Amino acid sequence: MSTLIYWFRNDLRLIDNPALLEACLRADRLLPVYIHLPQARETHTLGFPRGDRHRRVFLRESLNDLKAQLRTLGSDLLEYEGEPAEVLLELAQFTRASAVYCERIEAPEEIHQSQAIQERGILLKEFWQSSMLSLECLPFPVQDMPDMFTQFRKKVENAGLRFSAPVVAPSKIPSLPELVETSLIRTAEQANTSPYLFAGGERSALDHLKQYLARRLPDTYKETRNQLIGKDYSSKFSPWLALGCLSARTVATELTAYEQSHGANDGTYWLWFELLWRDYFRFLHFKYGKQLYQAQGLSDAPVMRSNLQSFESWQAGATGEPLVDAGMRELLKTGYLSNRMRQVVASYWIYDLQGDWRLGAAWFESQLLDYDVYSNQGNWLYLAGRGTDPRGGRRFNIAKQTQDHDPQGEYQRLWL
């Protein structure tokens, strides 16, 4: 009788989870687990937490939702805290599991976790499943992908690629190992009220996707995406995508069905275009790996020495630049910031305050509800001119951004 462990990482869903589906097909008994990592509770050298309250609450809601779904299928979700290699080794010995199945994450810390697990003699089966396009369908070896996004996009479009088909949810979850059934079952923790507009979890994600399409909001996405206030100016898929409560392939599939019913337009294309940007930042990790995490990035330009007083002012929204301060205060209060404002405040930190891009990236990691390691690293490198952007950085004119996106000062009044 085959016993397997399924380790949920950033894939807190049942629909379109190939690793989970494969584990369910191969196991007679399956132990689903989630491991709270010690580094999630670490603090930066400047004293702020690596992951602040916004994401912790959203994660708690998402885990509770996943646990409830697994229980309806006769299983459960067990939660532990510690280094994955140590936790999984103990569980594998206790349950006599023959392998651990999980999502593959191509970032340095997560790669190190996987290596440590394998070094302890555990058979680890990893599945790449967080992108809209599968690695296998790309029209080039991922290690040889074009550096420039435009060239990457053109090759994808010329090959006629849109997305890889999602897989169905498991219809049945194998029973828990017998010893676990009697000794390790735990009750779900209660979530606090979400600080965000939406609740965590796969079912909330699917409800949001359904209403977004039903209200025909994709049609206006391109025109509204740079607005700063409200719920509907952008899709707001990102928090659920970041934790894997929703897959990019599911979004792309539903978007295509929407186009077949209502017709394609600039808005529906632009939603797909943004999902492709998300894929691009993911695939760059296969090509450049740890280079993306070096101080200089892919550049040879010297790194700025940050003024800590300037950083504290930027963090707190107290720089004296009204649009920037409004954005930083929204981030502190809600854990969210529009894509436009993320670029504005990042540019101000890098170019106007002459700050180290890594400090800005670390602050976003701490505060963002929808923090995603690939997109966060990619966007900060891109703006700082240390990634693959041929223009060597993107400096925003703050006065022009204010005039273009908040001419009446509504956004500034809201947060200041």
C-alpha positions as CSV (number, residue, x, y, z in Angstrom):
1,M,0.0,0.0,0.0
2,S,1.5,3.3,-1.1
3,T,1.6,6.2,1.3
4,L,2.5,9.7,0.0
5,I,2.8,13.2,1.5
6,Y,1.4,16.2,-0.4
7,W,3.2,19.4,0.6
8,F,1.2,22.5,-0.2
9,R,3.3,25.5,-1.0
10,N,2.0,28.4,-3.1
11,D,-0.7,26.2,-4.6
12,L,-3.5,26.4,-2.1
13,R,-6.2,25.0,-4.4
14,L,-7.8,21.8,-5.7
15,I,-8.6,22.9,-9.3
16,D,-5.7,22.9,-11.7
17,N,-3.2,21.4,-9.3
18,P,-1.4,18.8,-11.4
19,A,1.0,17.8,-8.5
20,L,-1.9,17.1,-6.2
21,L,-3.9,15.3,-8.9
22,E,-0.9,13.0,-9.6
23,A,-0.4,12.3,-5.9
24,C,-4.0,11.4,-5.5
25,L,-3.9,9.0,-8.5
26,R,-0.7,7.2,-7.2
27,A,-1.4,7.0,-3.5
28,D,-3.5,4.6,-1.5
29,R,-3.1,6.9,1.5
30,L,-2.2,10.6,1.3
31,L,-1.1,13.1,4.0
32,P,-1.8,16.7,2.9
33,V,0.4,19.2,4.9
34,Y,1.3,22.9,5.0
35,I,4.5,24.0,6.6
36,H,4.8,27.5,8.1
37,L,8.4,28.5,7.4
38,P,10.6,30.0,10.1
39,Q,11.8,32.8,7.8
40,A,8.2,34.1,7.5
41,R,8.5,35.3,11.0
42,E,12.0,36.8,10.5
43,T,12.7,40.5,10.7
44,H,14.8,42.6,8.3
45,T,18.0,44.0,9.6
46,L,16.2,47.4,9.7
47,G,13.6,45.9,12.0
48,F,10.4,45.4,9.9
49,P,8.8,41.9,9.6
50,R,9.4,39.9,6.5
51,G,5.7,39.2,6.2
52,D,3.3,41.6,7.8
53,R,-0.3,41.2,9.1
54,H,-2.0,41.6,5.7
55,R,-0.6,38.5,4.2
56,R,-0.8,36.5,7.4
57,V,-4.6,37.0,7.6
58,F,-5.1,36.2,3.9
59,L,-3.0,33.1,4.3
60,R,-5.0,32.0,7.3
61,E,-8.3,32.4,5.4
62,S,-6.9,30.5,2.4
63,L,-5.6,27.6,4.6
64,N,-9.0,27.4,6.4
65,D,-10.8,27.2,3.0
66,L,-8.5,24.5,1.7
67,K,-8.8,22.5,4.9
68,A,-12.6,22.7,4.7
69,Q,-12.6,21.6,1.1
70,L,-10.3,18.6,1.9
71,R,-12.5,17.6,4.8
72,T,-15.6,17.4,2.5
73,L,-13.6,14.9,0.5
74,G,-12.7,12.8,3.5
75,S,-9.2,14.2,4.1
76,D,-7.7,17.1,6.0
77,L,-4.9,19.6,6.1
78,L,-2.2,19.3,8.8
79,E,-0.2,22.3,9.6
80,Y,3.4,22.4,11.0
81,E,6.0,25.0,11.6
82,G,9.7,24.5,10.9
83,E,12.2,23.8,8.2
84,P,10.5,21.7,5.5
85,A,13.4,19.1,5.4
86,E,13.1,18.4,9.1
87,V,9.3,18.3,9.2
88,L,8.9,16.1,6.2
89,L,11.6,13.7,7.3
90,E,9.8,13.2,10.6
91,L,6.4,12.8,8.9
92,A,7.9,10.4,6.2
93,Q,9.3,8.2,9.0
94,F,6.2,8.3,11.0
95,T,3.8,7.4,8.2
96,R,6.3,5.3,6.1
97,A,5.6,7.6,3.2
98,S,7.6,6.7,0.0
99,A,7.6,10.2,-1.5
100,V,6.7,13.8,-1.1
101,Y,4.8,15.5,-3.9
102,C,4.8,19.3,-4.3
103,E,4.8,22.4,-6.5
104,R,8.2,23.4,-8.0
105,I,9.3,27.0,-7.1
106,E,12.3,28.2,-9.0
107,A,13.6,30.8,-6.5
108,P,16.8,30.5,-4.4
109,E,15.3,29.9,-1.0
110,E,12.7,27.4,-2.3
111,I,15.4,25.6,-4.3
112,H,17.5,25.3,-1.2
113,Q,14.5,23.8,0.7
114,S,14.1,21.2,-2.0
115,Q,17.7,20.3,-2.0
116,A,17.8,19.9,1.8
117,I,14.8,17.5,1.6
118,Q,16.5,15.4,-1.0
119,E,19.8,15.3,1.0
120,R,17.8,13.6,3.8
121,G,17.0,10.7,1.5
122,I,13.4,11.7,0.7
123,L,12.1,11.1,-2.8
124,L,10.7,14.5,-3.9
125,K,8.5,14.9,-6.9
126,E,8.2,18.5,-7.9
127,F,5.8,19.8,-10.6
128,W,6.1,23.2,-12.3
129,Q,2.5,24.6,-12.3
130,S,2.3,28.3,-11.4
131,S,2.6,29.7,-15.0
132,M,-0.1,30.2,-17.6
133,L,2.1,28.5,-20.2
134,S,3.8,25.2,-19.5
135,L,7.5,24.9,-19.9
136,E,7.0,22.1,-22.4
137,C,4.9,24.2,-24.8
138,L,7.3,27.2,-25.1
139,P,8.7,27.8,-28.6
140,F,12.3,27.8,-27.2
141,P,14.2,26.1,-24.4
142,V,13.4,28.2,-21.3
143,Q,17.1,28.7,-20.6
144,D,17.4,30.3,-24.0
145,M,14.3,32.6,-23.8
146,P,14.6,36.1,-25.2
147,D,15.7,38.6,-22.6
148,M,13.3,41.4,-23.8
149,F,9.7,40.9,-23.0
150,T,8.6,42.2,-26.4
151,Q,10.6,39.5,-28.2
152,F,9.4,36.9,-25.7
153,R,5.8,37.9,-26.4
154,K,6.2,37.9,-30.1
155,K,7.6,34.4,-30.2
156,V,4.8,33.2,-28.0
157,E,2.1,34.8,-30.1
158,N,3.7,33.8,-33.4
159,A,3.6,30.2,-32.2
160,G,-0.1,30.6,-31.6
161,L,0.1,30.0,-27.8
162,R,-2.4,31.4,-25.4
163,F,-2.3,29.1,-22.3
164,S,-1.9,25.5,-21.3
165,A,-5.0,23.7,-20.4
166,P,-5.8,23.4,-16.7
167,V,-6.5,20.0,-15.1
168,V,-9.6,19.1,-13.1
169,A,-9.7,18.8,-9.3
170,P,-9.3,15.4,-7.8
171,S,-12.7,13.7,-7.5
172,K,-11.4,11.7,-4.5
173,I,-8.6,12.3,-2.0
174,P,-7.0,9.1,-0.6
175,S,-7.6,8.4,3.0
176,L,-5.2,9.7,5.6
177,P,-2.5,7.3,6.9
178,E,-4.0,5.2,9.8
179,L,-1.6,6.5,12.5
180,V,-2.4,10.1,11.5
181,E,-6.1,9.5,11.6
182,T,-6.0,8.9,15.3
183,S,-3.1,11.0,16.5
184,L,-2.5,14.1,14.4
185,I,-5.8,15.6,13.3
186,R,-6.1,19.2,14.2
187,T,-8.8,21.8,14.0
188,A,-8.7,24.8,11.8
189,E,-7.6,28.1,13.3
190,Q,-10.0,31.0,13.1
191,A,-9.1,33.8,10.7
192,N,-9.3,37.4,11.8
193,T,-11.3,39.8,9.6
194,S,-9.5,40.3,6.3
195,P,-7.8,43.7,5.9
196,Y,-8.5,43.5,2.2
197,L,-11.6,43.8,0.0
198,F,-11.8,40.0,-0.4
199,A,-11.4,36.9,1.6
200,G,-8.6,34.3,1.1
201,G,-9.2,30.9,-0.3
202,E,-10.0,29.1,-3.6
203,R,-13.8,29.4,-3.3
204,S,-13.5,33.2,-2.8
205,A,-11.2,33.4,-5.7
206,L,-13.6,31.5,-8.0
207,D,-16.5,33.6,-6.8
208,H,-14.5,36.8,-7.6
209,L,-13.5,35.6,-11.0
210,K,-17.1,34.6,-11.8
211,Q,-18.6,38.0,-10.8
212,Y,-15.8,39.9,-12.6
213,L,-16.6,38.2,-15.9
214,A,-20.4,38.4,-15.3
215,R,-20.2,42.1,-14.9
216,R,-18.4,42.5,-18.2
217,L,-15.4,44.2,-16.5
218,P,-12.8,42.8,-18.8
219,D,-14.2,45.0,-21.6
220,T,-13.0,48.1,-19.8
221,Y,-9.8,46.8,-18.2
222,K,-7.4,48.5,-20.6
223,E,-9.0,51.9,-20.1
224,T,-9.3,51.6,-16.3
225,R,-6.2,49.7,-15.2
226,N,-4.2,52.8,-14.3
227,Q,-6.9,54.2,-12.0
228,L,-6.0,54.5,-8.3
229,I,-9.2,54.3,-6.3
230,G,-11.8,51.5,-6.1
231,K,-12.3,47.8,-6.6
232,D,-13.1,47.4,-10.2
233,Y,-10.5,49.4,-12.1
234,S,-8.3,46.3,-12.2
235,S,-9.0,42.6,-11.9
236,K,-7.7,42.1,-8.4
237,F,-6.8,38.5,-9.2
238,S,-3.3,39.0,-7.8
239,P,-3.7,38.0,-4.1
240,W,-5.2,34.7,-5.0
241,L,-2.7,34.1,-7.8
242,A,0.1,34.8,-5.4
243,L,-0.9,32.1,-2.9
244,G,-2.1,29.8,-5.6
245,C,-5.7,29.8,-4.6
246,L,-6.4,30.5,-8.3
247,S,-4.2,29.4,-11.2
248,A,-3.3,31.6,-14.1
249,R,-4.4,28.8,-16.5
250,T,-7.9,28.8,-14.9
251,V,-8.1,32.6,-15.4
252,A,-6.9,32.3,-19.0
253,T,-9.4,29.5,-19.7
254,E,-12.3,31.5,-18.4
255,L,-11.2,34.6,-20.2
256,T,-11.1,32.7,-23.5
257,A,-14.6,31.4,-22.8
258,Y,-15.7,35.0,-22.1
259,E,-14.2,36.1,-25.5
260,Q,-16.1,33.4,-27.3
261,S,-19.3,34.5,-25.7
262,H,-18.9,38.3,-25.8
263,G,-16.1,38.9,-28.3
264,A,-12.4,39.7,-27.9
265,N,-11.4,43.3,-27.4
266,D,-8.5,45.4,-26.1
267,G,-9.5,44.8,-22.5
268,T,-9.5,41.0,-22.8
269,Y,-6.2,41.0,-24.7
270,W,-4.6,43.2,-22.0
271,L,-5.6,40.9,-19.2
272,W,-3.9,38.0,-21.1
273,F,-1.0,40.4,-21.8
274,E,-0.5,41.0,-18.0
275,L,-0.7,37.2,-17.3
276,L,2.1,36.8,-19.9
277,W,4.2,39.4,-18.1
278,R,3.7,37.3,-14.9
279,D,4.9,34.2,-16.9
280,Y,7.9,36.1,-18.2
281,F,9.2,37.0,-14.8
282,R,8.8,33.4,-13.7
283,F,10.7,32.0,-16.7
284,L,13.6,34.5,-16.3
285,H,14.4,32.5,-13.1
286,F,15.2,29.5,-15.2
287,K,17.6,31.5,-17.2
288,Y,19.3,33.6,-14.6
289,G,18.6,32.1,-11.2
290,K,20.6,33.6,-8.4
291,Q,21.9,36.4,-10.5
292,L,18.5,38.0,-10.2
293,Y,19.1,38.2,-6.4
294,Q,22.6,39.8,-6.5
295,A,23.0,43.4,-5.4
296,Q,23.9,44.5,-9.0
297,G,21.3,42.2,-10.6
298,L,22.2,41.6,-14.2
299,S,24.0,45.0,-14.4
300,D,27.5,46.1,-13.6
301,A,26.4,49.5,-12.3
302,P,27.4,50.3,-8.6
303,V,24.7,49.9,-5.9
304,M,23.6,53.0,-4.1
305,R,24.2,53.3,-0.4
306,S,20.8,54.2,1.0
307,N,20.1,57.0,3.5
308,L,18.2,55.2,6.3
309,Q,16.4,58.4,7.2
310,S,15.1,58.7,3.7
311,F,14.1,55.1,3.7
312,E,12.1,55.5,6.9
313,S,10.4,58.6,5.5
314,W,9.5,56.6,2.3
315,Q,8.2,53.7,4.3
316,A,6.0,55.9,6.4
317,G,4.7,58.0,3.6
318,A,6.4,61.1,4.9
319,T,8.7,62.2,2.1
320,G,6.8,65.4,1.4
321,E,5.9,64.3,-2.1
322,P,2.1,64.0,-1.9
323,L,1.4,61.4,-4.5
324,V,4.2,59.1,-3.3
325,D,3.2,59.6,0.4
326,A,-0.4,58.7,-0.4
327,G,0.7,55.5,-2.1
328,M,2.9,54.5,0.7
329,R,0.2,55.1,3.3
330,E,-2.3,53.0,1.2
331,L,0.2,50.2,1.2
332,L,0.7,50.4,5.0
333,K,-3.0,50.5,5.7
334,T,-4.3,47.9,3.2
335,G,-1.4,45.8,2.0
336,Y,-2.3,46.7,-1.5
337,L,-1.3,49.2,-4.2
338,S,-2.3,49.6,-7.8
339,N,0.3,48.7,-10.4
340,R,0.6,52.3,-11.4
341,M,1.4,53.4,-7.9
342,R,3.8,50.6,-7.3
343,Q,5.9,51.9,-10.2
344,V,5.6,55.5,-9.0
345,V,6.7,54.9,-5.5
346,A,9.5,52.5,-6.6
347,S,10.8,54.9,-9.1
348,Y,10.8,57.7,-6.4
349,W,12.8,55.5,-4.0
350,I,15.4,54.4,-6.6
351,Y,15.9,57.7,-8.5
352,D,14.7,60.6,-6.4
353,L,15.9,59.3,-3.1
354,Q,18.8,57.4,-4.6
355,G,17.9,54.3,-2.7
356,D,19.1,50.7,-2.9
357,W,16.4,48.8,-5.0
358,R,16.8,45.8,-2.6
359,L,15.5,47.7,0.3
360,G,12.4,48.7,-1.7
361,A,11.9,45.1,-2.8
362,A,12.2,43.9,0.8
363,W,9.6,46.5,2.0
364,F,7.2,45.4,-0.7
365,E,7.7,41.8,0.4
366,S,6.9,42.8,3.9
367,Q,3.8,44.7,3.1
368,L,2.1,43.4,0.0
369,L,-0.9,41.1,0.4
370,D,-0.2,39.7,-3.1
371,Y,3.6,39.4,-2.7
372,D,5.0,37.0,-5.4
373,V,8.7,36.3,-5.4
374,Y,9.1,36.2,-9.1
375,S,7.0,39.4,-10.0
376,N,8.4,41.4,-7.1
377,Q,12.0,40.7,-7.9
378,G,11.4,41.1,-11.7
379,N,9.6,44.4,-11.4
380,W,12.1,46.0,-9.0
381,L,15.0,44.9,-11.2
382,Y,13.2,46.2,-14.3
383,L,12.6,49.6,-12.8
384,A,16.1,49.9,-11.4
385,G,17.7,49.0,-14.8
386,R,19.2,45.9,-13.4
387,G,17.1,43.3,-15.2
388,T,16.6,42.6,-18.9
389,D,15.1,46.0,-19.8
390,P,17.2,47.4,-22.7
391,R,16.3,51.0,-21.7
392,G,18.4,50.7,-18.5
393,G,15.7,51.6,-15.9
394,R,12.4,53.5,-15.7
395,R,12.3,56.8,-14.0
396,F,8.9,58.3,-13.5
397,N,8.3,62.1,-13.5
398,I,6.2,62.4,-10.4
399,A,4.6,65.7,-11.4
400,K,3.5,64.2,-14.6
401,Q,2.2,61.1,-12.9
402,T,0.2,63.3,-10.5
403,Q,-1.3,65.3,-13.4
404,D,-2.1,62.2,-15.4
405,H,-3.5,60.0,-12.7
406,D,-4.7,62.2,-9.9
407,P,-5.3,65.7,-11.4
408,Q,-8.1,66.6,-8.9
409,G,-6.1,65.2,-5.9
410,E,-8.8,62.7,-4.9
411,Y,-6.3,59.9,-4.3
412,Q,-4.1,62.2,-2.3
413,R,-7.0,63.4,-0.1
414,L,-8.1,59.8,0.5
415,W,-4.8,58.7,2.0
416,L,-3.3,61.9,3.3
